[in-house]
Amino acid sequence: MNQQFDFYNGGGLDVCFLGMAQVDPKGDVNVTRVGPMLKGPGGFIDITQSTKRVNLVGSFTAGGLEVGVKDGKLVIVKEGKSKKFVKSIPEVCFSGENATQRKQLVHYITERAVFKLTPEGLELIEIAPGIDLQTQVLDQMEFKPIMKNVRLMNPKIFRPERMKLLESLYSLDMKARMHFNRAANTLYVDLHGVSITSPDQVTQVGDAIKGFFEVNPAQVKKAAVFVNYDGFDCREELSADFAEMVKGLQTTYYGSVRRGASHGLAPDKLGH
């Protein structure tokens, strides 16, 4: 057992999934003191302090919450009596400030909303299809989270068919994600929802864009480039390689570049 906790404390875990009882605006988490109940934290503190990617999972409210799924949407059948996202917590078992200083990637995941930890505090990034942002999320919290680009959760989560996660994680059809508008001399690159999880995918993106320019260099040389990064994610250990790849493309091929975040590029821009 002592060696197991040495493994935790030494940063042996890449990712962890743990529960949460209460969360405050700073991203601090309480798992031990809830009302009159006092429970020990177990290995919660050891695991969360050194793991690179921390996912804290639980229901959005507590005390009688009932949910369902209908027509691909989440339905709140009965709201919980107790709010879990509160102004202050009685005991800090996980510190958002310390996690930010350690550069941990932290997400707070519930059935209807997903938050991420930022240096400024808790940011709402996703809500479930069928959920009303004001009445079923914000009104059920004691504080207002940071909101910059709130998007819908993947609707596949709420459908009965297979999500085909492996296929989506390890396949990257870049040809279908690029379109060159000759009239505007603009290359549109849609990285919406792409998750870069391996060095091969970094190379694949770079080679695809490079190849696009080199097929007919006389017509597409130094074109303007628009890249959609909405929902894009790159593993921290690959971010430097991805940035270096992008820098090389900008220097060699791009005339100018703009980055945007929208729910996918318009079909005409993608040639569909």
C-alpha positions as protocol buffer text, in pm:
chain_id: "A"
residue {
  index: 1
  type: MET
  ca { x: 0 y: 0 z: 0 }
}
residue {
  index: 2
  type: ASN
  ca { x: 280 y: 245 z: 83 }
}
residue {
  index: 3
  type: GLN
  ca { x: 433 y: 188 z: -261 }
}
residue {
  index: 4
  type: GLN
  ca { x: 97 y: 250 z: -425 }
}
residue {
  index: 5
  type: PHE
  ca { x: 75 y: 595 z: -269 }
}
residue {
  index: 6
  type: ASP
  ca { x: 437 y: 666 z: -363 }
}
residue {
  index: 7
  type: PHE
  ca { x: 322 y: 605 z: -720 }
}
residue {
  index: 8
  type: TYR
  ca { x: 35 y: 853 z: -679 }
}
residue {
  index: 9
  type: ASN
  ca { x: 245 y: 1119 z: -505 }
}
residue {
  index: 10
  type: GLY
  ca { x: 524 y: 1078 z: -758 }
}
residue {
  index: 11
  type: GLY
  ca { x: 298 y: 1175 z: -1049 }
}
residue {
  index: 12
  type: GLY
  ca { x: 264 y: 823 z: -1187 }
}
residue {
  index: 13
  type: LEU
  ca { x: -94 y: 880 z: -1305 }
}
residue {
  index: 14
  type: ASP
  ca { x: -162 y: 1059 z: -1635 }
}
residue {
  index: 15
  type: VAL
  ca { x: -534 y: 1096 z: -1569 }
}
residue {
  index: 16
  type: CYS
  ca { x: -781 y: 1034 z: -1287 }
}
residue {
  index: 17
  type: PHE
  ca { x: -1159 y: 1037 z: -1238 }
}
residue {
  index: 18
  type: LEU
  ca { x: -1288 y: 1111 z: -888 }
}
residue {
  index: 19
  type: GLY
  ca { x: -1609 y: 1229 z: -726 }
}
residue {
  index: 20
  type: MET
  ca { x: -1692 y: 1574 z: -588 }
}
residue {
  index: 21
  type: ALA
  ca { x: -1936 y: 1689 z: -321 }
}
residue {
  index: 22
  type: GLN
  ca { x: -1908 y: 2069 z: -346 }
}
residue {
  index: 23
  type: VAL
  ca { x: -1724 y: 2313 z: -573 }
}
residue {
  index: 24
  type: ASP
  ca { x: -1664 y: 2686 z: -522 }
}
residue {
  index: 25
  type: PRO
  ca { x: -1590 y: 2966 z: -776 }
}
residue {
  index: 26
  type: LYS
  ca { x: -1211 y: 2914 z: -746 }
}
residue {
  index: 27
  type: GLY
  ca { x: -1242 y: 2547 z: -838 }
}
residue {
  index: 28
  type: ASP
  ca { x: -1177 y: 2428 z: -482 }
}
residue {
  index: 29
  type: VAL
  ca { x: -1346 y: 2097 z: -400 }
}
residue {
  index: 30
  type: ASN
  ca { x: -1489 y: 1954 z: -78 }
}
residue {
  index: 31
  type: VAL
  ca { x: -1538 y: 1579 z: -46 }
}
residue {
  index: 32
  type: THR
  ca { x: -1532 y: 1533 z: 332 }
}
residue {
  index: 33
  type: ARG
  ca { x: -1777 y: 1768 z: 506 }
}
residue {
  index: 34
  type: VAL
  ca { x: -2137 y: 1769 z: 380 }
}
residue {
  index: 35
  type: GLY
  ca { x: -2387 y: 1895 z: 635 }
}
residue {
  index: 36
  type: PRO
  ca { x: -2348 y: 1699 z: 960 }
}
residue {
  index: 37
  type: MET
  ca { x: -2157 y: 1419 z: 789 }
}
residue {
  index: 38
  type: LEU
  ca { x: -1779 y: 1392 z: 815 }
}
residue {
  index: 39
  type: LYS
  ca { x: -1595 y: 1143 z: 594 }
}
residue {
  index: 40
  type: GLY
  ca { x: -1227 y: 1082 z: 543 }
}
residue {
  index: 41
  type: PRO
  ca { x: -1082 y: 1179 z: 205 }
}
residue {
  index: 42
  type: GLY
  ca { x: -915 y: 841 z: 150 }
}
residue {
  index: 43
  type: GLY
  ca { x: -668 y: 871 z: -137 }
}
residue {
  index: 44
  type: PHE
  ca { x: -848 y: 1170 z: -293 }
}
residue {
  index: 45
  type: ILE
  ca { x: -589 y: 1427 z: -188 }
}
residue {
  index: 46
  type: ASP
  ca { x: -288 y: 1213 z: -284 }
}
residue {
  index: 47
  type: ILE
  ca { x: -428 y: 1130 z: -626 }
}
residue {
  index: 48
  type: THR
  ca { x: -546 y: 1479 z: -722 }
}
residue {
  index: 49
  type: GLN
  ca { x: -229 y: 1662 z: -617 }
}
residue {
  index: 50
  type: SER
  ca { x: 4 y: 1500 z: -869 }
}
residue {
  index: 51
  type: THR
  ca { x: -208 y: 1370 z: -1158 }
}
residue {
  index: 52
  type: LYS
  ca { x: -162 y: 1562 z: -1483 }
}
residue {
  index: 53
  type: ARG
  ca { x: -528 y: 1553 z: -1595 }
}
residue {
  index: 54
  type: VAL
  ca { x: -788 y: 1561 z: -1316 }
}
residue {
  index: 55
  type: ASN
  ca { x: -1155 y: 1491 z: -1389 }
}
residue {
  index: 56
  type: LEU
  ca { x: -1398 y: 1551 z: -1102 }
}
residue {
  index: 57
  type: VAL
  ca { x: -1732 y: 1387 z: -1167 }
}
residue {
  index: 58
  type: GLY
  ca { x: -2070 y: 1406 z: -1000 }
}
residue {
  index: 59
  type: SER
  ca { x: -2433 y: 1511 z: -1030 }
}
residue {
  index: 60
  type: PHE
  ca { x: -2504 y: 1882 z: -1071 }
}
residue {
  index: 61
  type: THR
  ca { x: -2736 y: 1895 z: -771 }
}
residue {
  index: 62
  type: ALA
  ca { x: -2798 y: 1651 z: -486 }
}
residue {
  index: 63
  type: GLY
  ca { x: -3092 y: 1522 z: -286 }
}
residue {
  index: 64
  type: GLY
  ca { x: -3350 y: 1351 z: -504 }
}
residue {
  index: 65
  type: LEU
  ca { x: -3222 y: 1445 z: -848 }
}
residue {
  index: 66
  type: GLU
  ca { x: -3386 y: 1242 z: -1125 }
}
residue {
  index: 67
  type: VAL
  ca { x: -3282 y: 1265 z: -1491 }
}
residue {
  index: 68
  type: GLY
  ca { x: -3374 y: 1096 z: -1816 }
}
residue {
  index: 69
  type: VAL
  ca { x: -3298 y: 1105 z: -2186 }
}
residue {
  index: 70
  type: LYS
  ca { x: -3558 y: 1163 z: -2458 }
}
residue {
  index: 71
  type: ASP
  ca { x: -3507 y: 1220 z: -2831 }
}
residue {
  index: 72
  type: GLY
  ca { x: -3135 y: 1273 z: -2788 }
}
residue {
  index: 73
  type: LYS
  ca { x: -3176 y: 1533 z: -2515 }
}
residue {
  index: 74
  type: LEU
  ca { x: -3122 y: 1533 z: -2139 }
}
residue {
  index: 75
  type: VAL
  ca { x: -3439 y: 1577 z: -1932 }
}
residue {
  index: 76
  type: ILE
  ca { x: -3442 y: 1689 z: -1568 }
}
residue {
  index: 77
  type: VAL
  ca { x: -3735 y: 1489 z: -1431 }
}
residue {
  index: 78
  type: LYS
  ca { x: -3691 y: 1614 z: -1073 }
}
residue {
  index: 79
  type: GLU
  ca { x: -3439 y: 1873 z: -959 }
}
residue {
  index: 80
  type: GLY
  ca { x: -3216 y: 1800 z: -660 }
}
residue {
  index: 81
  type: LYS
  ca { x: -3283 y: 1985 z: -336 }
}
residue {
  index: 82
  type: SER
  ca { x: -2921 y: 2086 z: -265 }
}
residue {
  index: 83
  type: LYS
  ca { x: -2685 y: 2292 z: -477 }
}
residue {
  index: 84
  type: LYS
  ca { x: -2332 y: 2159 z: -516 }
}
residue {
  index: 85
  type: PHE
  ca { x: -2173 y: 2460 z: -685 }
}
residue {
  index: 86
  type: VAL
  ca { x: -2161 y: 2699 z: -391 }
}
residue {
  index: 87
  type: LYS
  ca { x: -2003 y: 3033 z: -292 }
}
residue {
  index: 88
  type: SER
  ca { x: -1783 y: 2875 z: -25 }
}
residue {
  index: 89
  type: ILE
  ca { x: -1702 y: 2526 z: 99 }
}
residue {
  index: 90
  type: PRO
  ca { x: -1642 y: 2413 z: 459 }
}
residue {
  index: 91
  type: GLU
  ca { x: -1324 y: 2222 z: 380 }
}
residue {
  index: 92
  type: VAL
  ca { x: -1079 y: 2236 z: 89 }
}
residue {
  index: 93
  type: CYS
  ca { x: -968 y: 1889 z: -23 }
}
residue {
  index: 94
  type: PHE
  ca { x: -853 y: 2009 z: -366 }
}
residue {
  index: 95
  type: SER
  ca { x: -721 y: 2359 z: -432 }
}
residue {
  index: 96
  type: GLY
  ca { x: -792 y: 2515 z: -769 }
}
residue {
  index: 97
  type: GLU
  ca { x: -522 y: 2776 z: -717 }
}
residue {
  index: 98
  type: ASN
  ca { x: -256 y: 2515 z: -641 }
}
residue {
  index: 99
  type: ALA
  ca { x: -366 y: 2304 z: -938 }
}
residue {
  index: 100
  type: THR
  ca { x: -329 y: 2607 z: -1167 }
}
residue {
  index: 101
  type: GLN
  ca { x: 21 y: 2670 z: -1035 }
}
residue {
  index: 102
  type: ARG
  ca { x: 107 y: 2306 z: -1104 }
}
residue {
  index: 103
  type: LYS
  ca { x: -37 y: 2345 z: -1456 }
}
residue {
  index: 104
  type: GLN
  ca { x: -279 y: 2057 z: -1410 }
}
residue {
  index: 105
  type: LEU
  ca { x: -566 y: 2020 z: -1657 }
}
residue {
  index: 106
  type: VAL
  ca { x: -883 y: 2004 z: -1446 }
}
residue {
  index: 107
  type: HIS
  ca { x: -1243 y: 1945 z: -1555 }
}
residue {
  index: 108
  type: TYR
  ca { x: -1561 y: 1928 z: -1346 }
}
residue {
  index: 109
  type: ILE
  ca { x: -1810 y: 1699 z: -1520 }
}
residue {
  index: 110
  type: THR
  ca { x: -2181 y: 1664 z: -1444 }
}
residue {
  index: 111
  type: GLU
  ca { x: -2479 y: 1524 z: -1631 }
}
residue {
  index: 112
  type: ARG
  ca { x: -2579 y: 1866 z: -1765 }
}
residue {
  index: 113
  type: ALA
  ca { x: -2271 y: 2089 z: -1756 }
}
residue {
  index: 114
  type: VAL
  ca { x: -1894 y: 2070 z: -1787 }
}
residue {
  index: 115
  type: PHE
  ca { x: -1653 y: 2322 z: -1638 }
}
residue {
  index: 116
  type: LYS
  ca { x: -1278 y: 2369 z: -1667 }
}
residue {
  index: 117
  type: LEU
  ca { x: -1034 y: 2526 z: -1424 }
}
residue {
  index: 118
  type: THR
  ca { x: -872 y: 2850 z: -1541 }
}
residue {
  index: 119
  type: PRO
  ca { x: -640 y: 3096 z: -1361 }
}
residue {
  index: 120
  type: GLU
  ca { x: -946 y: 3320 z: -1317 }
}
residue {
  index: 121
  type: GLY
  ca { x: -1163 y: 3043 z: -1171 }
}
residue {
  index: 122
  type: LEU
  ca { x: -1432 y: 2804 z: -1288 }
}
residue {
  index: 123
  type: GLU
  ca { x: -1535 y: 2837 z: -1656 }
}
residue {
  index: 124
  type: LEU
  ca { x: -1849 y: 2680 z: -1800 }
}
residue {
  index: 125
  type: ILE
  ca { x: -1759 y: 2522 z: -2134 }
}
residue {
  index: 126
  type: GLU
  ca { x: -2040 y: 2276 z: -2219 }
}
residue {
  index: 127
  type: ILE
  ca { x: -2406 y: 2210 z: -2148 }
}
residue {
  index: 128
  type: ALA
  ca { x: -2614 y: 1909 z: -2247 }
}
residue {
  index: 129
  type: PRO
  ca { x: -2866 y: 1920 z: -2533 }
}
residue {
  index: 130
  type: GLY
  ca { x: -3212 y: 1998 z: -2396 }
}
residue {
  index: 131
  type: ILE
  ca { x: -3082 y: 2191 z: -2095 }
}
residue {
  index: 132
  type: ASP
  ca { x: -3179 y: 2554 z: -2042 }
}
residue {
  index: 133
  type: LEU
  ca { x: -2867 y: 2751 z: -1952 }
}
residue {
  index: 134
  type: GLN
  ca { x: -3039 y: 2999 z: -1722 }
}
residue {
  index: 135
  type: THR
  ca { x: -3297 y: 2796 z: -1532 }
}
residue {
  index: 136
  type: GLN
  ca { x: -3127 y: 2457 z: -1517 }
}
residue {
  index: 137
  type: VAL
  ca { x: -2763 y: 2560 z: -1480 }
}
residue {
  index: 138
  type: LEU
  ca { x: -2704 y: 2918 z: -1365 }
}
residue {
  index: 139
  type: ASP
  ca { x: -3009 y: 2933 z: -1135 }
}
residue {
  index: 140
  type: GLN
  ca { x: -2894 y: 2607 z: -971 }
}
residue {
  index: 141
  type: MET
  ca { x: -2557 y: 2758 z: -873 }
}
residue {
  index: 142
  type: GLU
  ca { x: -2473 y: 3003 z: -594 }
}
residue {
  index: 143
  type: PHE
  ca { x: -2229 y: 3189 z: -817 }
}
residue {
  index: 144
  type: LYS
  ca { x: -2197 y: 3282 z: -1182 }
}
residue {
  index: 145
  type: PRO
  ca { x: -1915 y: 3097 z: -1359 }
}
residue {
  index: 146
  type: ILE
  ca { x: -1691 y: 3242 z: -1628 }
}
residue {
  index: 147
  type: MET
  ca { x: -1858 y: 3203 z: -1968 }
}
residue {
  index: 148
  type: LYS
  ca { x: -1673 y: 3270 z: -2294 }
}
residue {
  index: 149
  type: ASN
  ca { x: -1766 y: 3004 z: -2547 }
}
residue {
  index: 150
  type: VAL
  ca { x: -2029 y: 2767 z: -2406 }
}
residue {
  index: 151
  type: ARG
  ca { x: -2100 y: 2484 z: -2650 }
}
residue {
  index: 152
  type: LEU
  ca { x: -2325 y: 2180 z: -2654 }
}
residue {
  index: 153
  type: MET
  ca { x: -2197 y: 1845 z: -2536 }
}
residue {
  index: 154
  type: ASN
  ca { x: -2147 y: 1585 z: -2805 }
}
residue {
  index: 155
  type: PRO
  ca { x: -2507 y: 1479 z: -2887 }
}
residue {
  index: 156
  type: LYS
  ca { x: -2388 y: 1119 z: -2938 }
}
residue {
  index: 157
  type: ILE
  ca { x: -2371 y: 1091 z: -2557 }
}
residue {
  index: 158
  type: PHE
  ca { x: -2750 y: 1103 z: -2540 }
}
residue {
  index: 159
  type: ARG
  ca { x: -2827 y: 861 z: -2822 }
}
residue {
  index: 160
  type: PRO
  ca { x: -2861 y: 482 z: -2795 }
}
residue {
  index: 161
  type: GLU
  ca { x: -2624 y: 388 z: -3080 }
}
residue {
  index: 162
  type: ARG
  ca { x: -2250 y: 335 z: -3040 }
}
residue {
  index: 163
  type: MET
  ca { x: -2046 y: 655 z: -3017 }
}
residue {
  index: 164
  type: LYS
  ca { x: -1750 y: 499 z: -3204 }
}
residue {
  index: 165
  type: LEU
  ca { x: -1502 y: 678 z: -2981 }
}
residue {
  index: 166
  type: LEU
  ca { x: -1199 y: 485 z: -3100 }
}
residue {
  index: 167
  type: GLU
  ca { x: -1274 y: 571 z: -3461 }
}
residue {
  index: 168
  type: SER
  ca { x: -1312 y: 942 z: -3382 }
}
residue {
  index: 169
  type: LEU
  ca { x: -1000 y: 954 z: -3164 }
}
residue {
  index: 170
  type: TYR
  ca { x: -766 y: 778 z: -3401 }
}
residue {
  index: 171
  type: SER
  ca { x: -894 y: 879 z: -3744 }
}
residue {
  index: 172
  type: LEU
  ca { x: -836 y: 1225 z: -3886 }
}
residue {
  index: 173
  type: ASP
  ca { x: -965 y: 1288 z: -4237 }
}
residue {
  index: 174
  type: MET
  ca { x: -785 y: 1614 z: -4313 }
}
residue {
  index: 175
  type: LYS
  ca { x: -882 y: 1611 z: -4680 }
}
residue {
  index: 176
  type: ALA
  ca { x: -1247 y: 1651 z: -4584 }
}
residue {
  index: 177
  type: ARG
  ca { x: -1153 y: 1931 z: -4343 }
}
residue {
  index: 178
  type: MET
  ca { x: -985 y: 2162 z: -4595 }
}
residue {
  index: 179
  type: HIS
  ca { x: -1120 y: 2372 z: -4880 }
}
residue {
  index: 180
  type: PHE
  ca { x: -945 y: 2629 z: -5097 }
}
residue {
  index: 181
  type: ASN
  ca { x: -1152 y: 2920 z: -5226 }
}
residue {
  index: 182
  type: ARG
  ca { x: -963 y: 3037 z: -5533 }
}
residue {
  index: 183
  type: ALA
  ca { x: -1170 y: 3355 z: -5575 }
}
residue {
  index: 184
  type: ALA
  ca { x: -1084 y: 3468 z: -5222 }
}
residue {
  index: 185
  type: ASN
  ca { x: -736 y: 3306 z: -5228 }
}
residue {
  index: 186
  type: THR
  ca { x: -822 y: 3157 z: -4888 }
}
residue {
  index: 187
  type: LEU
  ca { x: -764 y: 2812 z: -4745 }
}
residue {
  index: 188
  type: TYR
  ca { x: -1021 y: 2705 z: -4486 }
}
residue {
  index: 189
  type: VAL
  ca { x: -902 y: 2445 z: -4234 }
}
residue {
  index: 190
  type: ASP
  ca { x: -1166 y: 2300 z: -4002 }
}
residue {
  index: 191
  type: LEU
  ca { x: -1017 y: 2152 z: -3682 }
}
residue {
  index: 192
  type: HIS
  ca { x: -1355 y: 2165 z: -3509 }
}
residue {
  index: 193
  type: GLY
  ca { x: -1377 y: 1885 z: -3251 }
}
residue {
  index: 194
  type: VAL
  ca { x: -1032 y: 1744 z: -3335 }
}
residue {
  index: 195
  type: SER
  ca { x: -837 y: 1588 z: -3050 }
}
residue {
  index: 196
  type: ILE
  ca { x: -461 y: 1555 z: -3106 }
}
residue {
  index: 197
  type: THR
  ca { x: -355 y: 1253 z: -2904 }
}
residue {
  index: 198
  type: SER
  ca { x: -38 y: 1128 z: -3077 }
}
residue {
  index: 199
  type: PRO
  ca { x: 274 y: 1261 z: -3255 }
}
residue {
  index: 200
  type: ASP
  ca { x: 150 y: 1094 z: -3574 }
}
residue {
  index: 201
  type: GLN
  ca { x: -157 y: 1318 z: -3574 }
}
residue {
  index: 202
  type: VAL
  ca { x: 59 y: 1630 z: -3542 }
}
residue {
  index: 203
  type: THR
  ca { x: 253 y: 1512 z: -3848 }
}
residue {
  index: 204
  type: GLN
  ca { x: -68 y: 1422 z: -4031 }
}
residue {
  index: 205
  type: VAL
  ca { x: -215 y: 1772 z: -3990 }
}
residue {
  index: 206
  type: GLY
  ca { x: 109 y: 1938 z: -4096 }
}
residue {
  index: 207
  type: ASP
  ca { x: 164 y: 1712 z: -4397 }
}
residue {
  index: 208
  type: ALA
  ca { x: -195 y: 1757 z: -4516 }
}
residue {
  index: 209
  type: ILE
  ca { x: -174 y: 2137 z: -4517 }
}
residue {
  index: 210
  type: LYS
  ca { x: 178 y: 2134 z: -4661 }
}
residue {
  index: 211
  type: GLY
  ca { x: 65 y: 1898 z: -4936 }
}
residue {
  index: 212
  type: PHE
  ca { x: -230 y: 2121 z: -5016 }
}
residue {
  index: 213
  type: PHE
  ca { x: 2 y: 2414 z: -5087 }
}
residue {
  index: 214
  type: GLU
  ca { x: 256 y: 2208 z: -5280 }
}
residue {
  index: 215
  type: VAL
  ca { x: 11 y: 2040 z: -5519 }
}
residue {
  index: 216
  type: ASN
  ca { x: -21 y: 2358 z: -5720 }
}
residue {
  index: 217
  type: PRO
  ca { x: 217 y: 2617 z: -5571 }
}
residue {
  index: 218
  type: ALA
  ca { x: 161 y: 2877 z: -5843 }
}
residue {
  index: 219
  type: GLN
  ca { x: -208 y: 2916 z: -5756 }
}
residue {
  index: 220
  type: VAL
  ca { x: -209 y: 2876 z: -5377 }
}
residue {
  index: 221
  type: LYS
  ca { x: 125 y: 3029 z: -5280 }
}
residue {
  index: 222
  type: LYS
  ca { x: 99 y: 3260 z: -4978 }
}
residue {
  index: 223
  type: ALA
  ca { x: -277 y: 3227 z: -4953 }
}
residue {
  index: 224
  type: ALA
  ca { x: -475 y: 3358 z: -4660 }
}
residue {
  index: 225
  type: VAL
  ca { x: -563 y: 3082 z: -4413 }
}
residue {
  index: 226
  type: PHE
  ca { x: -860 y: 3057 z: -4176 }
}
residue {
  index: 227
  type: VAL
  ca { x: -843 y: 2786 z: -3908 }
}
residue {
  index: 228
  type: ASN
  ca { x: -1144 y: 2689 z: -3696 }
}
residue {
  index: 229
  type: TYR
  ca { x: -1031 y: 2572 z: -3350 }
}
residue {
  index: 230
  type: ASP
  ca { x: -1372 y: 2534 z: -3186 }
}
residue {
  index: 231
  type: GLY
  ca { x: -1364 y: 2225 z: -2963 }
}
residue {
  index: 232
  type: PHE
  ca { x: -1001 y: 2158 z: -3056 }
}
residue {
  index: 233
  type: ASP
  ca { x: -782 y: 1983 z: -2800 }
}
residue {
  index: 234
  type: CYS
  ca { x: -415 y: 1890 z: -2798 }
}
residue {
  index: 235
  type: ARG
  ca { x: -245 y: 1688 z: -2527 }
}
residue {
  index: 236
  type: GLU
  ca { x: -14 y: 1904 z: -2320 }
}
residue {
  index: 237
  type: GLU
  ca { x: 293 y: 1695 z: -2402 }
}
residue {
  index: 238
  type: LEU
  ca { x: 224 y: 1746 z: -2775 }
}
residue {
  index: 239
  type: SER
  ca { x: 143 y: 2119 z: -2765 }
}
residue {
  index: 240
  type: ALA
  ca { x: 502 y: 2233 z: -2826 }
}
residue {
  index: 241
  type: ASP
  ca { x: 536 y: 2006 z: -3130 }
}
residue {
  index: 242
  type: PHE
  ca { x: 201 y: 2124 z: -3266 }
}
residue {
  index: 243
  type: ALA
  ca { x: 296 y: 2489 z: -3218 }
}
residue {
  index: 244
  type: GLU
  ca { x: 629 y: 2433 z: -3394 }
}
residue {
  index: 245
  type: MET
  ca { x: 452 y: 2264 z: -3685 }
}
residue {
  index: 246
  type: VAL
  ca { x: 210 y: 2557 z: -3718 }
}
residue {
  index: 247
  type: LYS
  ca { x: 497 y: 2807 z: -3701 }
}
residue {
  index: 248
  type: GLY
  ca { x: 672 y: 2630 z: -3989 }
}
residue {
  index: 249
  type: LEU
  ca { x: 357 y: 2639 z: -4201 }
}
residue {
  index: 250
  type: GLN
  ca { x: 304 y: 3009 z: -4134 }
}
residue {
  index: 251
  type: THR
  ca { x: 661 y: 3096 z: -4228 }
}
residue {
  index: 252
  type: THR
  ca { x: 673 y: 2888 z: -4544 }
}
residue {
  index: 253
  type: TYR
  ca { x: 322 y: 2890 z: -4690 }
}
residue {
  index: 254
  type: TYR
  ca { x: 78 y: 3133 z: -4527 }
}
residue {
  index: 255
  type: GLY
  ca { x: 23 y: 3484 z: -4651 }
}
residue {
  index: 256
  type: SER
  ca { x: -185 y: 3560 z: -4344 }
}
residue {
  index: 257
  type: VAL
  ca { x: -374 y: 3356 z: -4087 }
}
residue {
  index: 258
  type: ARG
  ca { x: -689 y: 3401 z: -3882 }
}
residue {
  index: 259
  type: ARG
  ca { x: -813 y: 3175 z: -3608 }
}
residue {
  index: 260
  type: GLY
  ca { x: -1177 y: 3139 z: -3520 }
}
residue {
  index: 261
  type: ALA
  ca { x: -1414 y: 2944 z: -3298 }
}
residue {
  index: 262
  type: SER
  ca { x: -1754 y: 2852 z: -3435 }
}
residue {
  index: 263
  type: HIS
  ca { x: -1963 y: 2538 z: -3446 }
}
residue {
  index: 264
  type: GLY
  ca { x: -1797 y: 2413 z: -3763 }
}
residue {
  index: 265
  type: LEU
  ca { x: -1726 y: 2609 z: -4079 }
}
residue {
  index: 266
  type: ALA
  ca { x: -2012 y: 2688 z: -4313 }
}
residue {
  index: 267
  type: PRO
  ca { x: -2076 y: 2406 z: -4565 }
}
residue {
  index: 268
  type: ASP
  ca { x: -1996 y: 2630 z: -4864 }
}
residue {
  index: 269
  type: LYS
  ca { x: -1653 y: 2706 z: -4718 }
}
residue {
  index: 270
  type: LEU
  ca { x: -1584 y: 2336 z: -4692 }
}
residue {
  index: 271
  type: GLY
  ca { x: -1700 y: 2270 z: -5045 }
}
residue {
  index: 272
  type: HIS
  ca { x: -2006 y: 2069 z: -4933 }
}
